C-alpha cells in the first residue's frame, strides 16, 4: 500500500528508487531515467509513493503508474 506524502520523512530521504512495471521494460534507459528524475523532483504528486526505512534515514520508492506517465506527458 502506498504511503501519503510526508514532509518529515522527506527531510530524512537519503536515497531514491524507481520501480518500473514489466510493461515498460522495452523503454529506453535514458527515457526511464528522465521520467524517474521528474517523478522524484515532485514526489508529492506521485501516484504510488512508499518510504522504506534504512539505517541512515529513508529511501523514497516511487512505482511508475500510467497516471504518472500521462501527467508527465511521457509514453
PDB file of N, CA, C and O in Angstrom, chain B, residues numbered from 101:
ATOM      1  N   UNK B 101       0.838  -1.178   0.000  1.00  0.00           N
ATOM      2  CA  UNK B 101       0.000   0.000   0.000  1.00  0.00           C
ATOM      3  C   UNK B 101       0.888   1.248   0.000  1.00  0.00           C
ATOM      4  O   UNK B 101       1.884   1.311   0.721  1.00  0.00           O
ATOM      5  N   UNK B 102       0.527   2.210  -0.793  1.00  0.00           N
ATOM      6  CA  UNK B 102       1.303   3.444  -0.915  1.00  0.00           C
ATOM      7  C   UNK B 102       1.163   4.289   0.347  1.00  0.00           C
ATOM      8  O   UNK B 102       0.150   4.244   1.045  1.00  0.00           O
ATOM      9  N   UNK B 103       2.214   5.060   0.613  1.00  0.00           N
ATOM     10  CA  UNK B 103       2.213   5.983   1.746  1.00  0.00           C
ATOM     11  C   UNK B 103       1.771   7.357   1.268  1.00  0.00           C
ATOM     12  O   UNK B 103       1.949   7.695   0.098  1.00  0.00           O
ATOM     13  N   UNK B 104       1.196   8.151   2.167  1.00  0.00           N
ATOM     14  CA  UNK B 104       0.941   9.548   1.798  1.00  0.00           C
ATOM     15  C   UNK B 104       2.254  10.316   1.819  1.00  0.00           C
ATOM     16  O   UNK B 104       3.203   9.907   2.488  1.00  0.00           O
ATOM     17  N   UNK B 105       2.313  11.414   1.098  1.00  0.00           N
ATOM     18  CA  UNK B 105       3.498  12.265   1.123  1.00  0.00           C
ATOM     19  C   UNK B 105       3.712  12.739   2.556  1.00  0.00           C
ATOM     20  O   UNK B 105       2.766  13.158   3.223  1.00  0.00           O
ATOM     21  N   UNK B 106       4.951  12.672   3.026  1.00  0.00           N
ATOM     22  CA  UNK B 106       5.249  13.012   4.412  1.00  0.00           C
ATOM     23  C   UNK B 106       6.465  13.938   4.453  1.00  0.00           C
ATOM     24  O   UNK B 106       7.589  13.489   4.227  1.00  0.00           O
ATOM     25  N   UNK B 107       6.251  15.229   4.741  1.00  0.00           N
ATOM     26  CA  UNK B 107       7.369  16.175   4.779  1.00  0.00           C
ATOM     27  C   UNK B 107       8.457  15.778   5.785  1.00  0.00           C
ATOM     28  O   UNK B 107       9.639  16.011   5.532  1.00  0.00           O
ATOM     29  N   UNK B 108       8.078  15.189   6.907  1.00  0.00           N
ATOM     30  CA  UNK B 108       9.062  14.761   7.899  1.00  0.00           C
ATOM     31  C   UNK B 108       9.985  13.693   7.312  1.00  0.00           C
ATOM     32  O   UNK B 108      11.208  13.800   7.407  1.00  0.00           O
ATOM     33  N   UNK B 109       9.390  12.661   6.704  1.00  0.00           N
ATOM     34  CA  UNK B 109      10.206  11.605   6.090  1.00  0.00           C
ATOM     35  C   UNK B 109      11.008  12.137   4.915  1.00  0.00           C
ATOM     36  O   UNK B 109      12.145  11.719   4.692  1.00  0.00           O
ATOM     37  N   UNK B 110      10.414  13.064   4.161  1.00  0.00           N
ATOM     38  CA  UNK B 110      11.123  13.648   3.022  1.00  0.00           C
ATOM     39  C   UNK B 110      12.433  14.289   3.462  1.00  0.00           C
ATOM     40  O   UNK B 110      13.440  14.206   2.758  1.00  0.00           O
ATOM     41  N   UNK B 111      12.414  14.923   4.620  1.00  0.00           N
ATOM     42  CA  UNK B 111      13.624  15.559   5.131  1.00  0.00           C
ATOM     43  C   UNK B 111      14.702  14.530   5.468  1.00  0.00           C
ATOM     44  O   UNK B 111      15.881  14.870   5.571  1.00  0.00           O
ATOM     45  N   UNK B 112      14.294  13.268   5.640  1.00  0.00           N
ATOM     46  CA  UNK B 112      15.223  12.204   6.006  1.00  0.00           C
ATOM     47  C   UNK B 112      15.523  11.243   4.850  1.00  0.00           C
ATOM     48  O   UNK B 112      16.166  10.215   5.062  1.00  0.00           O
ATOM     49  N   UNK B 113      15.068  11.563   3.632  1.00  0.00           N
ATOM     50  CA  UNK B 113      15.325  10.709   2.465  1.00  0.00           C
ATOM     51  C   UNK B 113      16.800  10.787   2.099  1.00  0.00           C
ATOM     52  O   UNK B 113      17.332  11.860   1.815  1.00  0.00           O
ATOM     53  N   UNK B 114      17.450   9.625   2.110  1.00  0.00           N
ATOM     54  CA  UNK B 114      18.873   9.536   1.780  1.00  0.00           C
ATOM     55  C   UNK B 114      19.113   8.872   0.429  1.00  0.00           C
ATOM     56  O   UNK B 114      20.192   9.001  -0.149  1.00  0.00           O
ATOM     57  N   UNK B 115      18.109   8.165  -0.071  1.00  0.00           N
ATOM     58  CA  UNK B 115      18.239   7.507  -1.367  1.00  0.00           C
ATOM     59  C   UNK B 115      16.872   7.417  -2.022  1.00  0.00           C
ATOM     60  O   UNK B 115      15.838   7.533  -1.364  1.00  0.00           O
ATOM     61  N   UNK B 116      16.891   7.208  -3.332  1.00  0.00           N
ATOM     62  CA  UNK B 116      15.640   7.077  -4.076  1.00  0.00           C
ATOM     63  C   UNK B 116      15.697   5.817  -4.933  1.00  0.00           C
ATOM     64  O   UNK B 116      16.767   5.331  -5.300  1.00  0.00           O
ATOM     65  N   UNK B 117      14.525   5.317  -5.233  1.00  0.00           N
ATOM     66  CA  UNK B 117      14.405   4.138  -6.095  1.00  0.00           C
ATOM     67  C   UNK B 117      13.142   4.300  -6.921  1.00  0.00           C
ATOM     68  O   UNK B 117      12.120   4.776  -6.426  1.00  0.00           O
ATOM     69  N   UNK B 118      13.218   3.902  -8.176  1.00  0.00           N
ATOM     70  CA  UNK B 118      12.057   3.941  -9.059  1.00  0.00           C
ATOM     71  C   UNK B 118      11.759   2.522  -9.514  1.00  0.00           C
ATOM     72  O   UNK B 118      12.630   1.833 -10.046  1.00  0.00           O
ATOM     73  N   UNK B 119      10.530   2.093  -9.302  1.00  0.00           N
ATOM     74  CA  UNK B 119      10.101   0.744  -9.692  1.00  0.00           C
ATOM     75  C   UNK B 119       9.297   0.861 -10.978  1.00  0.00           C
ATOM     76  O   UNK B 119       8.304   1.585 -11.050  1.00  0.00           O
ATOM     77  N   UNK B 120       9.751   0.130 -11.988  1.00  0.00           N
ATOM     78  CA  UNK B 120       9.087   0.139 -13.296  1.00  0.00           C
ATOM     79  C   UNK B 120       8.356  -1.183 -13.495  1.00  0.00           C
ATOM     80  O   UNK B 120       8.990  -2.237 -13.443  1.00  0.00           O
ATOM     81  N   UNK B 121       7.040  -1.162 -13.722  1.00  0.00           N
ATOM     82  CA  UNK B 121       6.323  -2.398 -14.047  1.00  0.00           C
ATOM     83  C   UNK B 121       6.863  -3.023 -15.331  1.00  0.00           C
ATOM     84  O   UNK B 121       7.430  -2.328 -16.174  1.00  0.00           O
ATOM     85  N   UNK B 122       6.687  -4.322 -15.476  1.00  0.00           N
ATOM     86  CA  UNK B 122       7.263  -5.052 -16.613  1.00  0.00           C
ATOM     87  C   UNK B 122       6.791  -4.534 -17.968  1.00  0.00           C
ATOM     88  O   UNK B 122       7.504  -4.685 -18.960  1.00  0.00           O
ATOM     89  N   UNK B 123       5.624  -3.938 -18.032  1.00  0.00           N
ATOM     90  CA  UNK B 123       5.147  -3.454 -19.341  1.00  0.00           C
ATOM     91  C   UNK B 123       5.989  -2.303 -19.887  1.00  0.00           C
ATOM     92  O   UNK B 123       5.826  -1.922 -21.047  1.00  0.00           O
ATOM     93  N   UNK B 124       6.877  -1.748 -19.080  1.00  0.00           N
ATOM     94  CA  UNK B 124       7.762  -0.672 -19.535  1.00  0.00           C
ATOM     95  C   UNK B 124       9.200  -1.139 -19.732  1.00  0.00           C
ATOM     96  O   UNK B 124      10.100  -0.315 -19.888  1.00  0.00           O
ATOM     97  N   UNK B 125       9.423  -2.443 -19.727  1.00  0.00           N
ATOM     98  CA  UNK B 125      10.772  -2.993 -19.896  1.00  0.00           C
ATOM     99  C   UNK B 125      11.406  -2.620 -21.233  1.00  0.00           C
ATOM    100  O   UNK B 125      12.632  -2.574 -21.341  1.00  0.00           O
ATOM    101  N   UNK B 126      10.594  -2.354 -22.248  1.00  0.00           N
ATOM    102  CA  UNK B 126      11.137  -2.054 -23.568  1.00  0.00           C
ATOM    103  C   UNK B 126      11.485  -0.574 -23.744  1.00  0.00           C
ATOM    104  O   UNK B 126      11.958  -0.179 -24.810  1.00  0.00           O
ATOM    105  N   UNK B 127      11.259   0.243 -22.721  1.00  0.00           N
ATOM    106  CA  UNK B 127      11.598   1.672 -22.798  1.00  0.00           C
ATOM    107  C   UNK B 127      13.107   1.855 -22.778  1.00  0.00           C
ATOM    108  O   UNK B 127      13.827   1.090 -22.136  1.00  0.00           O
ATOM    109  N   UNK B 128      13.573   2.863 -23.478  1.00  0.00           N
ATOM    110  CA  UNK B 128      14.994   3.213 -23.468  1.00  0.00           C
ATOM    111  C   UNK B 128      15.399   3.626 -22.060  1.00  0.00           C
ATOM    112  O   UNK B 128      14.620   4.261 -21.349  1.00  0.00           O
ATOM    113  N   UNK B 129      16.603   3.274 -21.659  1.00  0.00           N
ATOM    114  CA  UNK B 129      17.104   3.609 -20.333  1.00  0.00           C
ATOM    115  C   UNK B 129      17.108   5.123 -20.102  1.00  0.00           C
ATOM    116  O   UNK B 129      16.770   5.585 -19.012  1.00  0.00           O
ATOM    117  N   UNK B 130      17.486   5.885 -21.115  1.00  0.00           N
ATOM    118  CA  UNK B 130      17.528   7.349 -20.992  1.00  0.00           C
ATOM    119  C   UNK B 130      16.135   7.908 -20.719  1.00  0.00           C
ATOM    120  O   UNK B 130      15.989   8.843 -19.932  1.00  0.00           O
ATOM    121  N   UNK B 131      15.112   7.347 -21.359  1.00  0.00           N
ATOM    122  CA  UNK B 131      13.734   7.800 -21.141  1.00  0.00           C
ATOM    123  C   UNK B 131      13.267   7.430 -19.732  1.00  0.00           C
ATOM    124  O   UNK B 131      12.602   8.226 -19.070  1.00  0.00           O
ATOM    125  N   UNK B 132      13.609   6.238 -19.279  1.00  0.00           N
ATOM    126  CA  UNK B 132      13.261   5.838 -17.911  1.00  0.00           C
ATOM    127  C   UNK B 132      13.933   6.765 -16.901  1.00  0.00           C
ATOM    128  O   UNK B 132      13.303   7.168 -15.923  1.00  0.00           O
ATOM    129  N   UNK B 133      15.183   7.104 -17.117  1.00  0.00           N
ATOM    130  CA  UNK B 133      15.894   7.991 -16.200  1.00  0.00           C
ATOM    131  C   UNK B 133      15.279   9.392 -16.190  1.00  0.00           C
ATOM    132  O   UNK B 133      15.180  10.021 -15.136  1.00  0.00           O
ATOM    133  N   UNK B 134      14.871   9.873 -17.350  1.00  0.00           N
ATOM    134  CA  UNK B 134      14.244  11.196 -17.444  1.00  0.00           C
ATOM    135  C   UNK B 134      12.938  11.228 -16.654  1.00  0.00           C
ATOM    136  O   UNK B 134      12.687  12.163 -15.894  1.00  0.00           O
ATOM    137  N   UNK B 135      12.113  10.205 -16.838  1.00  0.00           N
ATOM    138  CA  UNK B 135      10.831  10.134 -16.135  1.00  0.00           C
ATOM    139  C   UNK B 135      11.062   9.976 -14.634  1.00  0.00           C
ATOM    140  O   UNK B 135      10.392  10.631 -13.835  1.00  0.00           O
ATOM    141  N   UNK B 136      11.998   9.119 -14.246  1.00  0.00           N
ATOM    142  CA  UNK B 136      12.297   8.912 -12.826  1.00  0.00           C
ATOM    143  C   UNK B 136      12.733  10.217 -12.174  1.00  0.00           C
ATOM    144  O   UNK B 136      12.308  10.526 -11.060  1.00  0.00           O
ATOM    145  N   UNK B 137      13.568  10.978 -12.851  1.00  0.00           N
ATOM    146  CA  UNK B 137      14.025  12.263 -12.313  1.00  0.00           C
ATOM    147  C   UNK B 137      12.846  13.217 -12.111  1.00  0.00           C
ATOM    148  O   UNK B 137      12.769  13.904 -11.092  1.00  0.00           O
ATOM    149  N   UNK B 138      11.940  13.259 -13.072  1.00  0.00           N
ATOM    150  CA  UNK B 138      10.759  14.118 -12.954  1.00  0.00           C
ATOM    151  C   UNK B 138       9.882  13.684 -11.782  1.00  0.00           C
ATOM    152  O   UNK B 138       9.377  14.526 -11.039  1.00  0.00           O
ATOM    153  N   UNK B 139       9.699  12.382 -11.616  1.00  0.00           N
ATOM    154  CA  UNK B 139       8.866  11.883 -10.520  1.00  0.00           C
ATOM    155  C   UNK B 139       9.471  12.220  -9.166  1.00  0.00           C
ATOM    156  O   UNK B 139       8.753  12.627  -8.253  1.00  0.00           O
ATOM    157  N   UNK B 140      10.771  12.056  -9.028  1.00  0.00           N
ATOM    158  CA  UNK B 140      11.422  12.301  -7.743  1.00  0.00           C
ATOM    159  C   UNK B 140      11.605  13.792  -7.462  1.00  0.00           C
ATOM    160  O   UNK B 140      11.825  14.183  -6.316  1.00  0.00           O
ATOM    161  N   UNK B 141      11.515  14.621  -8.494  1.00  0.00           N
ATOM    162  CA  UNK B 141      11.576  16.068  -8.290  1.00  0.00           C
ATOM    163  C   UNK B 141      10.298  16.570  -7.623  1.00  0.00           C
ATOM    164  O   UNK B 141      10.325  17.564  -6.897  1.00  0.00           O
ATOM    165  N   UNK B 142       9.191  15.894  -7.865  1.00  0.00           N
ATOM    166  CA  UNK B 142       7.901  16.300  -7.301  1.00  0.00           C
ATOM    167  C   UNK B 142       7.191  15.073  -6.715  1.00  0.00           C
ATOM    168  O   UNK B 142       6.142  14.670  -7.217  1.00  0.00           O
ATOM    169  N   UNK B 143       7.757  14.476  -5.654  1.00  0.00           N
ATOM    170  CA  UNK B 143       7.201  13.219  -5.137  1.00  0.00           C
ATOM    171  C   UNK B 143       5.794  13.337  -4.562  1.00  0.00           C
ATOM    172  O   UNK B 143       5.080  12.339  -4.459  1.00  0.00           O
ATOM    173  N   UNK B 144       5.399  14.528  -4.195  1.00  0.00           N
ATOM    174  CA  UNK B 144       4.061  14.720  -3.633  1.00  0.00           C
ATOM    175  C   UNK B 144       2.968  14.359  -4.633  1.00  0.00           C
ATOM    176  O   UNK B 144       1.864  13.987  -4.234  1.00  0.00           O
ATOM    177  N   UNK B 145       3.259  14.463  -5.920  1.00  0.00           N
ATOM    178  CA  UNK B 145       2.267  14.170  -6.957  1.00  0.00           C
ATOM    179  C   UNK B 145       2.333  12.729  -7.468  1.00  0.00           C
ATOM    180  O   UNK B 145       1.497  12.331  -8.280  1.00  0.00           O
ATOM    181  N   UNK B 146       3.304  11.944  -7.013  1.00  0.00           N
ATOM    182  CA  UNK B 146       3.432  10.557  -7.471  1.00  0.00           C
ATOM    183  C   UNK B 146       2.226   9.735  -7.014  1.00  0.00           C
ATOM    184  O   UNK B 146       1.752   9.887  -5.888  1.00  0.00           O
ATOM    185  N   UNK B 147       1.744   8.878  -7.885  1.00  0.00           N
ATOM    186  CA  UNK B 147       0.561   8.067  -7.558  1.00  0.00           C
ATOM    187  C   UNK B 147       0.881   6.984  -6.531  1.00  0.00           C
ATOM    188  O   UNK B 147       0.051   6.693  -5.670  1.00  0.00           O
ATOM    189  N   UNK B 148       2.064   6.385  -6.607  1.00  0.00           N
ATOM    190  CA  UNK B 148       2.451   5.313  -5.676  1.00  0.00           C
ATOM    191  C   UNK B 148       3.799   5.634  -5.053  1.00  0.00           C
ATOM    192  O   UNK B 148       4.847   5.420  -5.662  1.00  0.00           O
ATOM    193  N   UNK B 149       3.758   6.145  -3.845  1.00  0.00           N
ATOM    194  CA  UNK B 149       4.939   6.559  -3.106  1.00  0.00           C
ATOM    195  C   UNK B 149       5.051   5.717  -1.846  1.00  0.00           C
ATOM    196  O   UNK B 149       4.073   5.539  -1.121  1.00  0.00           O
ATOM    197  N   UNK B 150       6.244   5.200  -1.588  1.00  0.00           N
ATOM    198  CA  UNK B 150       6.492   4.407  -0.390  1.00  0.00           C
ATOM    199  C   UNK B 150       7.799   4.877   0.235  1.00  0.00           C
ATOM    200  O   UNK B 150       8.780   5.140  -0.460  1.00  0.00           O
ATOM    201  N   UNK B 151       7.790   4.977   1.563  1.00  0.00           N
ATOM    202  CA  UNK B 151       9.013   5.303   2.295  1.00  0.00           C
ATOM    203  C   UNK B 151       9.524   4.025   2.942  1.00  0.00           C
ATOM    204  O   UNK B 151       8.816   3.390   3.724  1.00  0.00           O
ATOM    205  N   UNK B 152      10.748   3.651   2.614  1.00  0.00           N
ATOM    206  CA  UNK B 152      11.354   2.439   3.152  1.00  0.00           C
ATOM    207  C   UNK B 152      12.421   2.871   4.155  1.00  0.00           C
ATOM    208  O   UNK B 152      13.335   3.625   3.821  1.00  0.00           O
ATOM    209  N   UNK B 153      12.293   2.387   5.377  1.00  0.00           N
ATOM    210  CA  UNK B 153      13.245   2.743   6.438  1.00  0.00           C
ATOM    211  C   UNK B 153      14.591   2.111   6.139  1.00  0.00           C
ATOM    212  O   UNK B 153      14.670   0.928   5.810  1.00  0.00           O
ATOM    213  N   UNK B 154      15.660   2.907   6.254  1.00  0.00           N
ATOM    214  CA  UNK B 154      17.024   2.410   6.091  1.00  0.00           C
ATOM    215  C   UNK B 154      17.794   2.740   7.369  1.00  0.00           C
ATOM    216  O   UNK B 154      17.252   3.385   8.266  1.00  0.00           O
ATOM    217  N   UNK B 155      19.039   2.306   7.457  1.00  0.00           N
ATOM    218  CA  UNK B 155      19.851   2.589   8.629  1.00  0.00           C
ATOM    219  C   UNK B 155      20.137   4.085   8.782  1.00  0.00           C
ATOM    220  O   UNK B 155      20.320   4.577   9.896  1.00  0.00           O
ATOM    221  N   UNK B 156      20.175   4.795   7.671  1.00  0.00           N
ATOM    222  CA  UNK B 156      20.549   6.205   7.714  1.00  0.00           C
ATOM    223  C   UNK B 156      19.379   7.162   7.558  1.00  0.00           C
ATOM    224  O   UNK B 156      19.573   8.374   7.652  1.00  0.00           O
ATOM    225  N   UNK B 157      18.188   6.669   7.326  1.00  0.00           N
ATOM    226  CA  UNK B 157      17.019   7.526   7.115  1.00  0.00           C
ATOM    227  C   UNK B 157      15.947   6.769   6.363  1.00  0.00           C
ATOM    228  O   UNK B 157      15.473   5.729   6.819  1.00  0.00           O
ATOM    229  N   UNK B 158      15.563   7.295   5.205  1.00  0.00           N
ATOM    230  CA  UNK B 158      14.534   6.656   4.387  1.00  0.00           C
ATOM    231  C   UNK B 158      14.965   6.599   2.928  1.00  0.00           C
ATOM    232  O   UNK B 158      15.753   7.421   2.460  1.00  0.00           O
ATOM    233  N   UNK B 159      14.430   5.610   2.224  1.00  0.00           N
ATOM    234  CA  UNK B 159      14.535   5.519   0.771  1.00  0.00           C
ATOM    235  C   UNK B 159      13.148   5.854   0.232  1.00  0.00           C
ATOM    236  O   UNK B 159      12.159   5.233   0.620  1.00  0.00           O
ATOM    237  N   UNK B 160      13.079   6.838  -0.662  1.00  0.00           N
ATOM    238  CA  UNK B 160      11.805   7.160  -1.307  1.00  0.00           C
ATOM    239  C   UNK B 160      11.665   6.250  -2.520  1.00  0.00           C
ATOM    240  O   UNK B 160      12.480   6.306  -3.441  1.00  0.00           O
ATOM    241  N   UNK B 161      10.642   5.420  -2.521  1.00  0.00           N
ATOM    242  CA  UNK B 161      10.405   4.482  -3.612  1.00  0.00           C
ATOM    243  C   UNK B 161       9.130   4.905  -4.340  1.00  0.00           C
ATOM    244  O   UNK B 161       8.058   4.988  -3.742  1.00  0.00           O
ATOM    245  N   UNK B 162       9.263   5.165  -5.617  1.00  0.00           N
ATOM    246  CA  UNK B 162       8.113   5.532  -6.441  1.00  0.00           C
ATOM    247  C   UNK B 162       7.914   4.438  -7.486  1.00  0.00           C
ATOM    248  O   UNK B 162       8.835   4.088  -8.225  1.00  0.00           O
ATOM    249  N   UNK B 163       6.705   3.912  -7.531  1.00  0.00           N
ATOM    250  CA  UNK B 163       6.335   2.938  -8.553  1.00  0.00           C
ATOM    251  C   UNK B 163       5.639   3.692  -9.678  1.00  0.00           C
ATOM    252  O   UNK B 163       4.645   4.381  -9.446  1.00  0.00           O
ATOM    253  N   UNK B 164       6.149   3.564 -10.877  1.00  0.00           N
ATOM    254  CA  UNK B 164       5.609   4.273 -12.035  1.00  0.00           C
ATOM    255  C   UNK B 164       4.235   3.714 -12.385  1.00  0.00           C
ATOM    256  O   UNK B 164       4.040   2.501 -12.455  1.00  0.00           O
ATOM    257  N   UNK B 165       3.288   4.619 -12.603  1.00  0.00           N
ATOM    258  CA  UNK B 165       1.926   4.228 -12.980  1.00  0.00           C
ATOM    259  C   UNK B 165       1.545   4.920 -14.293  1.00  0.00           C
ATOM    260  O   UNK B 165       2.162   5.916 -14.670  1.00  0.00           O
ATOM    261  N   UNK B 166       0.537   4.397 -14.983  1.00  0.00           N
ATOM    262  CA  UNK B 166       0.065   5.076 -16.198  1.00  0.00           C
ATOM    263  C   UNK B 166      -0.383   6.516 -15.911  1.00  0.00           C
ATOM    264  O   UNK B 166      -0.213   7.399 -16.752  1.00  0.00           O
ATOM    265  N   UNK B 167      -0.951   6.750 -14.728  1.00  0.00           N
ATOM    266  CA  UNK B 167      -1.392   8.104 -14.361  1.00  0.00           C
ATOM    267  C   UNK B 167      -0.202   9.065 -14.293  1.00  0.00           C
ATOM    268  O   UNK B 167      -0.287  10.206 -14.749  1.00  0.00           O
ATOM    269  N   UNK B 168       0.917   8.586 -13.713  1.00  0.00           N
ATOM    270  CA  UNK B 168       2.118   9.399 -13.643  1.00  0.00           C
ATOM    271  C   UNK B 168       2.611   9.742 -15.049  1.00  0.00           C
ATOM    272  O   UNK B 168       2.947  10.892 -15.333  1.00  0.00           O
ATOM    273  N   UNK B 169       2.652   8.750 -15.915  1.00  0.00           N
ATOM    274  CA  UNK B 169       3.148   8.968 -17.270  1.00  0.00           C
ATOM    275  C   UNK B 169       2.258   9.938 -18.034  1.00  0.00           C
ATOM    276  O   UNK B 169       2.752  10.774 -18.790  1.00  0.00           O
ATOM    277  N   UNK B 170       0.961   9.829 -17.841  1.00  0.00           N
ATOM    278  CA  UNK B 170       0.028  10.748 -18.508  1.00  0.00           C
ATOM    279  C   UNK B 170       0.242  12.173 -17.991  1.00  0.00           C
ATOM    280  O   UNK B 170       0.271  13.121 -18.777  1.00  0.00           O
ATOM    281  N   UNK B 171       0.389  12.322 -16.703  1.00  0.00           N
ATOM    282  CA  UNK B 171       0.604  13.643 -16.106  1.00  0.00           C
ATOM    283  C   UNK B 171       1.894  14.272 -16.614  1.00  0.00           C
ATOM    284  O   UNK B 171       1.949  15.482 -16.831  1.00  0.00           O
ATOM    285  N   UNK B 172       2.932  13.460 -16.806  1.00  0.00           N
ATOM    286  CA  UNK B 172       4.230  13.963 -17.262  1.00  0.00           C
ATOM    287  C   UNK B 172       4.316  14.089 -18.777  1.00  0.00           C
ATOM    288  O   UNK B 172       5.290  14.634 -19.298  1.00  0.00           O
ATOM    289  N   UNK B 173       3.310  13.591 -19.489  1.00  0.00           N
ATOM    290  CA  UNK B 173       3.337  13.637 -20.945  1.00  0.00           C
ATOM    291  C   UNK B 173       4.343  12.680 -21.544  1.00  0.00           C
ATOM    292  O   UNK B 173       4.868  12.924 -22.631  1.00  0.00           O
ATOM    293  N   UNK B 174       4.619  11.578 -20.835  1.00  0.00           N
ATOM    294  CA  UNK B 174       5.580  10.573 -21.314  1.00  0.00           C
ATOM    295  C   UNK B 174       4.822   9.384 -21.879  1.00  0.00           C
ATOM    296  O   UNK B 174       3.657   9.157 -21.555  1.00  0.00           O
ATOM    297  N   UNK B 175       5.486   8.655 -22.702  1.00  0.00           N
ATOM    298  CA  UNK B 175       4.895   7.420 -23.185  1.00  0.00           C
ATOM    299  C   UNK B 175       4.426   7.536 -24.557  1.00  0.00           C
ATOM    300  O   UNK B 175       3.899   6.572 -25.113  1.00  0.00           O
TER     301      UNK B 175
END
